[in-house]
């Protein structure tokens, strides 16, 4: 679901088919994709049940082992329609949906089969296809030659509207996600655009310094967590903090809320700001595989992000001043003041923090 560049809530729902093939196998890849789409047996409820059981198990494992990402995404859904939608596709809401289907599968099997068929017919409309390819000339020519193998097969599917799309309305919930664990994954999130501020790529340099010189020292070294970090969303203005396998909870959230004071009080030695600029660029300038280039270019295309935007952002990172660095303290203060919190972890530890959480979800 790519988000339109520099917007909080505008996004586009897309379904992707990805393949990595040699030029002389492009026709086989496209034939295979067409076959899967047009001949899948949605009335094979036994197979569907097995797939859903696997999905539920995988999602449960993700919640247990990657709770930092789960908690951060859930916290962002409290204020973002885009993140609300993602919760339906891959988050806690999706997990609860899978649990409900499995608990009532016999009663819902027929409806589920019909809905899968309807959604497939709706999604795979050849008039809505966008193709992106990264290859040499032989691969490009083969794709152009054999693409009709896919589009002509899809044109034979009936394409019916599914009606009006649901509108996702963010609600501040501040949930504790309870799992059988002795550690926590603690997240706090907010949005700088909603706070009346404008995103600058210079904030990515500040984030690097915060992660290395503040959060790591306070949460990893002193607090005993296995990991921690802050993330700035360049396309959205979203900001979140998260910790990984953290023995603490309220204390970690207190560290998050002290980030503004840390940034405000930083005193740079000569060339120290340059160190953080270089550290930031190391994440932006990594070599990409052909598949990585395809994903990045497609995301930029659908988001409306231009090459000029990328050059401007790099310039903002390179030209950051001490004054700009310290001004970011106000961003952290504003984000933390919005007070969107989610934690995944130990039931006793989470329920002890009555001031932090409004409701709880138990993952068995």
Helices and strands as residue ranges (DSSP letters): G 23-25, H 26-39, H 45-65, H 67-76, H 81-90, H 92-103, H 105-123, G 126-128, H 137-146, H 148-155, E 175-178, E 184-191, H 202-209, I 210-221, E 227-232, E 238-244, H 250-257, H 259-265, H 272-284, H 290-303, H 307-318, H 322-327, H 329-338, E 340-345, H 347-352, E 359-362
